């Protein structure tokens, strides 16, 4: 699994012109699932993201997690995080897991986030989504399961 984590002041997802999810302060997480990923990866990613200290304390240091600042997470599935661009001009997505297996792992990731007792919103798996955000910082971190 691979994630792009963005600290945001707000973020939202629209599908077909309708807003389906929105958060205020927190994290926008774009999550890619690869062939070979398993349930344990989803649990690890959720715990790592919720515990990641990327919010500033009173001295301006990164020392607080999304949970500690009362923030939320907006999770969005994004298979394009596994784009292979080494050859040609058209990306290949053969490393990305697709279909029901990817949906199950994405849903598991979202469930693990919710189990950590923070507000969680999610995009719609497999949909053509429009994602809006106000990046805070900006702070953008790439995380991959080891």
TIMILUM-429747 format. One record per atom (N, C-alpha, C): residue number from 1; residue in one letter; atom name; y, x, z. Coordinates in steps of 0.2 Angstrom, whole numbers, plus 2048, in hexadecimal, padded with zeros to 3 digits. Example, Ala and Ser with C-alpha at 12.3 -4.5 7.8 and 13.67 -1.06 7.14 Angstrom:
// TIMILUM-429747
     n   res   atom    c2    c1    c3
     1     a      N   7E4   842   827
     1     a     CA   7EA   83E   827
     1     a      C   7F0   842   827
     2     s      N   7F5   840   823
     2     s     CA   7FB   844   824
     2     s      C   800   840   827
// end
This chain:
// TIMILUM-429747
     n   res   atom    c2    c1    c3
     1     x      N   7FA   804   800
     1     x     CA   800   800   800
     1     x      C   806   804   800
     2     x      N   80B   802   7FD
     2     x     CA   811   805   7FC
     2     x      C   817   800   7FD
     3     x      N   81C   802   801
     3     x     CA   822   7FE   803
     3     x      C   828   801   802
     4     x      N   82D   7FE   7FF
     4     x     CA   834   800   7FF
     4     x      C   837   7FB   804
     5     x      N   83A   7FF   809
     5     x     CA   83D   7FB   80F
     5     x      C   845   7FC   80F
     6     x      N   848   7F7   80F
     6     x     CA   850   7F7   80E
     6     x      C   853   7F3   814
     7     x      N   857   7F7   818
     7     x     CA   85A   7F4   81E
     7     x      C   860   7F0   81B
     8     x      N   860   7E9   81C
     8     x     CA   865   7E5   819
     8     x      C   869   7E1   81E
     9     x      N   86F   7DF   81C
     9     x     CA   873   7DA   820
     9     x      C   871   7D3   81E
    10     x      N   86E   7D2   818
    10     x     CA   86B   7CC   816
    10     x      C   867   7CD   810
    11     x      N   862   7C8   80F
    11     x     CA   85E   7C9   809
    11     x      C   85B   7C2   808
    12     x      N   85A   7C0   801
    12     x     CA   857   7BA   800
    12     x      C   853   7BA   7F9
    13     x      N   84F   7B5   7F8
    13     x     CA   84B   7B5   7F2
    13     x      C   84B   7AE   7EF
    14     x      N   84C   7AE   7E9
    14     x     CA   84D   7A8   7E5
    14     x      C   847   7A8   7E0
    15     x      N   844   7A2   7DF
    15     x     CA   83F   7A1   7DA
    15     x      C   841   79A   7D6
    16     x      N   842   79B   7CF
    16     x     CA   844   795   7CB
    16     x      C   84A   792   7CE
    17     x      N   84F   796   7D0
    17     x     CA   856   794   7D2
    17     x      C   856   791   7D9
    18     x      N   850   791   7DC
    18     x     CA   850   78E   7E3
    18     x      C   84F   794   7E8
    19     x      N   853   794   7ED
    19     x     CA   852   799   7F3
    19     x      C   84C   797   7F7
    20     x      N   847   79C   7F7
    20     x     CA   841   79A   7FB
    20     x      C   841   79E   801
    21     x      N   845   7A3   802
    21     x     CA   845   7A8   808
    21     x      C   84B   7AB   809
    22     x      N   84D   7AC   80F
    22     x     CA   853   7B0   811
    22     x      C   853   7B2   818
    23     x      N   856   7B8   819
    23     x     CA   857   7BB   820
    23     x      C   85E   7BE   820
    24     x      N   860   7BE   826
    24     x     CA   867   7C2   828
    24     x      C   865   7C9   829
    25     x      N   867   7CC   82E
    25     x     CA   866   7D3   830
    25     x      C   85F   7D5   831
    26     x      N   85C   7DA   82D
    26     x     CA   855   7DC   82E
    26     x      C   853   7E0   828
    27     x      N   84D   7DF   826
    27     x     CA   84A   7E4   821
    27     x      C   847   7DF   81B
    28     x      N   849   7E2   815
    28     x     CA   846   7DF   80F
    28     x      C   840   7E4   80E
    29     x      N   83A   7E2   80D
    29     x     CA   834   7E6   80C
    29     x      C   831   7E4   805
    30     x      N   831   7E8   800
    30     x     CA   82E   7E7   7FA
    30     x      C   827   7EB   7FB
    31     x      N   822   7E7   7FA
    31     x     CA   81B   7E9   7FB
    31     x      C   817   7E9   7F5
    32     x      N   814   7EF   7F4
    32     x     CA   80F   7F0   7EE
    32     x      C   808   7F1   7F1
    33     x      N   803   7EE   7EE
    33     x     CA   7FC   7EF   7F0
    33     x      C   7F9   7F2   7EA
    34     x      N   7F5   7F7   7EC
    34     x     CA   7F1   7FB   7E7
    34     x      C   7E9   7FA   7E8
    35     x      N   7E6   7FB   7E3
    35     x     CA   7DF   7FB   7E3
    35     x      C   7DC   800   7E9
    36     x      N   7D8   7FE   7ED
    36     x     CA   7D5   802   7F2
    36     x      C   7D9   800   7F9
    37     x      N   7DE   7FC   7F9
    37     x     CA   7E1   7FA   7FF
    37     x      C   7DD   7F5   802
    38     x      N   7DD   7F5   809
    38     x     CA   7D9   7F1   80D
    38     x      C   7DD   7EE   813
    39     x      N   7DA   7E9   816
    39     x     CA   7DD   7E6   81C
    39     x      C   7E1   7EA   821
    40     x      N   7DD   7F0   823
    40     x     CA   7E0   7F4   827
    40     x      C   7E7   7F7   825
    41     x      N   7E8   7F8   81E
    41     x     CA   7EE   7FB   81C
    41     x      C   7F4   7F6   81D
    42     x      N   7F2   7EF   81C
    42     x     CA   7F7   7EA   81D
    42     x      C   7F9   7EA   824
    43     x      N   7F5   7EB   829
    43     x     CA   7F6   7EB   830
    43     x      C   7FA   7F1   832
    44     x      N   7F9   7F7   82F
    44     x     CA   7FC   7FD   831
    44     x      C   803   7FC   82E
    45     x      N   804   7FA   828
    45     x     CA   80B   7FA   825
    45     x      C   80F   7F5   829
    46     x      N   80D   7EF   82B
    46     x     CA   811   7EA   82F
    46     x      C   813   7EE   835
    47     x      N   80F   7F1   839
    47     x     CA   810   7F4   83F
    47     x      C   815   7FA   83E
    48     x      N   814   7FE   839
    48     x     CA   819   803   838
    48     x      C   820   801   836
    49     x      N   820   7FC   832
    49     x     CA   827   7F9   830
    49     x      C   82A   7F6   836
    50     x      N   827   7F2   83A
    50     x     CA   82A   7EF   83F
    50     x      C   82D   7F4   845
    51     x      N   829   7F9   846
    51     x     CA   82B   7FE   84B
    51     x      C   82F   803   848
    52     x      N   831   804   842
    52     x     CA   835   809   83F
    52     x      C   83C   809   842
    53     x      N   83E   80E   844
    53     x     CA   845   80E   847
    53     x      C   84A   811   842
    54     x      N   84D   80C   83F
    54     x     CA   852   80D   839
    54     x      C   858   809   83A
    55     x      N   859   806   840
    55     x     CA   85F   803   842
    55     x      C   863   807   847
    56     x      N   869   807   847
    56     x     CA   86D   80C   84B
    56     x      C   86E   809   852
    57     x      N   86E   80E   857
    57     x     CA   86F   80C   85E
    57     x      C   877   80D   85F
    58     x      N   879   80C   865
    58     x     CA   881   80C   866
    58     x      C   884   813   864
    59     x      N   880   818   863
    59     x     CA   883   81F   861
    59     x      C   882   820   85A
    60     x      N   87F   81B   856
    60     x     CA   87F   81C   84F
    60     x      C   879   81F   84D
    61     x      N   874   821   851
    61     x     CA   86D   824   84F
    61     x      C   868   81F   84E
    62     x      N   864   820   849
    62     x     CA   85E   81C   847
    62     x      C   85A   81C   84D
    63     x      N   85A   817   851
    63     x     CA   856   817   857
    63     x      C   853   810   859
    64     x      N   854   80B   855
    64     x     CA   852   804   857
    64     x      C   84E   801   851
    65     x      N   849   7FD   853
    65     x     CA   845   7FA   84E
    65     x      C   848   7F3   84C
    66     x      N   845   7F0   847
    66     x     CA   847   7E9   845
    66     x      C   846   7E4   84A
    67     x      N   841   7E5   84E
    67     x     CA   83F   7E1   854
    67     x      C   845   7E2   859
    68     x      N   847   7E8   85A
    68     x     CA   84B   7E9   860
    68     x      C   852   7E7   85E
    69     x      N   854   7E6   858
    69     x     CA   85B   7E3   856
    69     x      C   85B   7DC   855
    70     x      N   855   7D9   856
    70     x     CA   854   7D2   855
    70     x      C   855   7D0   84D
    71     x      N   853   7D4   849
    71     x     CA   853   7D3   842
    71     x      C   84D   7D0   83F
    72     x      N   84C   7CF   839
    72     x     CA   847   7CB   835
    72     x      C   844   7CF   830
    73     x      N   83F   7CD   82D
    73     x     CA   83C   7D1   827
    73     x      C   83B   7CC   821
    74     x      N   83D   7CE   81B
    74     x     CA   83C   7CA   815
    74     x      C   837   7CE   811
    75     x      N   831   7CC   810
    75     x     CA   82C   7CF   80D
    75     x      C   82B   7CD   806
    76     x      N   82B   7D1   801
    76     x     CA   82B   7CF   7FA
    76     x      C   825   7D3   7F6
    77     x      N   820   7D0   7F3
    77     x     CA   81B   7D4   7F0
    77     x      C   81E   7D7   7E9
    78     x      N   81C   7DD   7E8
    78     x     CA   81F   7E1   7E2
    78     x      C   81A   7E6   7DF
    79     x      N   816   7E3   7DB
    79     x     CA   811   7E8   7D8
    79     x      C   814   7ED   7D4
    80     x      N   81A   7ED   7D2
    80     x     CA   81D   7F2   7CE
    80     x      C   81E   7F8   7D2
    81     x      N   81D   7F8   7D8
    81     x     CA   81E   7FE   7DC
    81     x      C   818   803   7DA
    82     x      N   813   801   7D7
    82     x     CA   80D   805   7D5
    82     x      C   80E   807   7CD
    83     x      N   814   807   7CA
    83     x     CA   815   808   7C3
    83     x      C   813   810   7C2
    84     x      N   80F   811   7BD
    84     x     CA   80E   818   7BB
    84     x      C   812   819   7B5
    85     x      N   817   81E   7B5
    85     x     CA   81C   81F   7B0
    85     x      C   81B   826   7AD
    86     x      N   815   829   7AE
    86     x     CA   814   830   7AB
    86     x      C   813   830   7A4
    87     x      N   811   82B   7A1
    87     x     CA   810   82B   799
    87     x      C   814   825   796
    88     x      N   817   827   790
    88     x     CA   81A   822   78C
    88     x      C   820   81F   790
    89     x      N   822   819   78D
    89     x     CA   828   816   790
    89     x      C   827   80F   793
    90     x      N   821   80D   793
    90     x     CA   81F   807   796
    90     x      C   81B   809   79C
    91     x      N   81D   806   7A2
    91     x     CA   819   808   7A8
    91     x      C   812   805   7A8
    92     x      N   80D   808   7AB
    92     x     CA   806   805   7AC
    92     x      C   806   803   7B3
    93     x      N   802   7FE   7B4
    93     x     CA   801   7FB   7BB
    93     x      C   7FA   7FB   7BD
    94     x      N   7F6   800   7BA
    94     x     CA   7EF   7FF   7BB
    94     x      C   7ED   801   7C3
    95     x      N   7F2   804   7C6
    95     x     CA   7F1   806   7CD
    95     x      C   7F2   800   7D2
    96     x      N   7F6   7FB   7CF
    96     x     CA   7F7   7F5   7D4
    96     x      C   7F1   7F1   7D4
    97     x      N   7F0   7EE   7DA
    97     x     CA   7EB   7E9   7DB
    97     x      C   7EE   7E2   7D9
    98     x      N   7EA   7DE   7D5
    98     x     CA   7ED   7D8   7D3
    98     x      C   7E9   7D2   7D6
    99     x      N   7EB   7CC   7D4
    99     x     CA   7E7   7C6   7D5
    99     x      C   7E6   7C4   7DC
   100     x      N   7E1   7C1   7DE
   100     x     CA   7DF   7BE   7E4
   100     x      C   7DF   7C4   7EA
   101     x      N   7DC   7CA   7E8
   101     x     CA   7DB   7CF   7ED
   101     x      C   7E2   7D1   7EF
   102     x      N   7E7   7D2   7EA
   102     x     CA   7EE   7D4   7EC
   102     x      C   7F1   7CF   7F0
   103     x      N   7F0   7C9   7EE
   103     x     CA   7F4   7C3   7F2
   103     x      C   7F1   7C3   7F9
   104     x      N   7EA   7C4   7FA
   104     x     CA   7E8   7C4   801
   104     x      C   7EA   7CA   805
   105     x      N   7EB   7D0   802
   105     x     CA   7EE   7D5   806
   105     x      C   7F5   7D4   808
   106     x      N   7F9   7D1   803
   106     x     CA   800   7D0   804
   106     x      C   801   7CB   80A
   107     x      N   7FD   7C5   809
   107     x     CA   7FD   7C0   80E
   107     x      C   7FB   7C3   815
   108     x      N   7F6   7C8   815
   108     x     CA   7F4   7CB   81B
   108     x      C   7FA   7CF   81E
   109     x      N   7FD   7D3   81A
   109     x     CA   803   7D6   81C
   109     x      C   808   7D2   81F
   110     x      N   80A   7CC   81C
   110     x     CA   80F   7C8   81F
   110     x      C   80C   7C5   826
   111     x      N   806   7C3   826
   111     x     CA   803   7C0   82C
   111     x      C   804   7C6   832
   112     x      N   802   7CC   830
   112     x     CA   803   7D1   835
   112     x      C   80A   7D2   838
   113     x      N   80F   7D1   833
   113     x     CA   816   7D2   835
   113     x      C   817   7CC   83A
   114     x      N   815   7C6   838
   114     x     CA   817   7C0   83D
   114     x      C   813   7C1   843
   115     x      N   80D   7C4   844
   115     x     CA   80A   7C5   84A
   115     x      C   80E   7CA   84F
   116     x      N   812   7CE   84C
   116     x     CA   817   7D2   850
   116     x      C   81D   7CF   853
   117     x      N   81D   7C8   852
   117     x     CA   822   7C4   855
   117     x      C   829   7C5   853
   118     x      N   82A   7C6   84C
   118     x     CA   831   7C7   84A
   118     x      C   832   7C1   844
   119     x      N   838   7BF   843
   119     x     CA   838   7BA   83D
   119     x      C   836   7BD   837
   120     x      N   832   7BA   833
   120     x     CA   830   7BC   82C
   120     x      C   831   7B7   827
   121     x      N   834   7B9   822
   121     x     CA   834   7B5   81C
   121     x      C   830   7B8   816
   122     x      N   82E   7B5   811
   122     x     CA   82B   7B8   80C
   122     x      C   82C   7B5   805
   123     x      N   82C   7B9   800
   123     x     CA   82D   7B7   7F9
   123     x      C   826   7B3   7F7
   124     x      N   826   7B2   7F1
   124     x     CA   820   7AE   7EE
   124     x      C   81C   7B3   7EA
   125     x      N   816   7B4   7EC
   125     x     CA   811   7B9   7E9
   125     x      C   811   7B7   7E1
   126     x      N   812   7BC   7DD
   126     x     CA   810   7BB   7D6
   126     x      C   816   7B7   7D2
   127     x      N   81B   7B5   7D6
   127     x     CA   820   7B1   7D2
   127     x      C   826   7B6   7CF
   128     x      N   82A   7B3   7CB
   128     x     CA   82F   7B7   7C8
   128     x      C   835   7B5   7CD
   129     x      N   837   7BA   7D1
   129     x     CA   83B   7B9   7D7
   129     x      C   842   7BD   7D5
   130     x      N   847   7BA   7D8
   130     x     CA   84E   7BD   7D8
   130     x      C   84F   7BF   7DF
   131     x      N   850   7C6   7E0
   131     x     CA   851   7C8   7E7
   131     x      C   858   7CA   7E8
   132     x      N   85C   7C8   7ED
   132     x     CA   862   7CA   7EE
   132     x      C   863   7CD   7F5
   133     x      N   867   7D2   7F6
   133     x     CA   868   7D5   7FC
   133     x      C   86E   7D9   7FD
   134     x      N   870   7DA   803
   134     x     CA   876   7DE   805
   134     x      C   873   7E3   809
   135     x      N   872   7E9   806
   135     x     CA   86F   7EF   809
   135     x      C   874   7F2   80E
   136     x      N   871   7F3   814
   136     x     CA   875   7F5   81A
   136     x      C   874   7FD   81B
   137     x      N   879   801   819
   137     x     CA   879   808   81A
   137     x      C   87C   80C   814
   138     x      N   879   80C   80E
   138     x     CA   872   809   80D
   138     x      C   86C   80D   810
   139     x      N   867   80A   813
   139     x     CA   861   80D   815
   139     x      C   85B   80A   811
   140     x      N   858   80E   80E
   140     x     CA   852   80D   80A
   140     x      C   84D   812   80B
   141     x      N   847   810   80D
   141     x     CA   841   814   80F
   141     x      C   83B   812   80B
   142     x      N   837   817   808
   142     x     CA   831   816   805
   142     x      C   82C   818   80A
   143     x      N   827   813   80B
   143     x     CA   821   814   80F
   143     x      C   81B   813   80B
   144     x      N   816   817   80C
   144     x     CA   810   816   809
   144     x      C   80A   818   80F
   145     x      N   805   813   80E
   145     x     CA   7FF   814   813
   145     x      C   7FC   81B   811
   146     x      N   7FB   81F   817
   146     x     CA   7F8   826   815
   146     x      C   7F1   826   812
// end
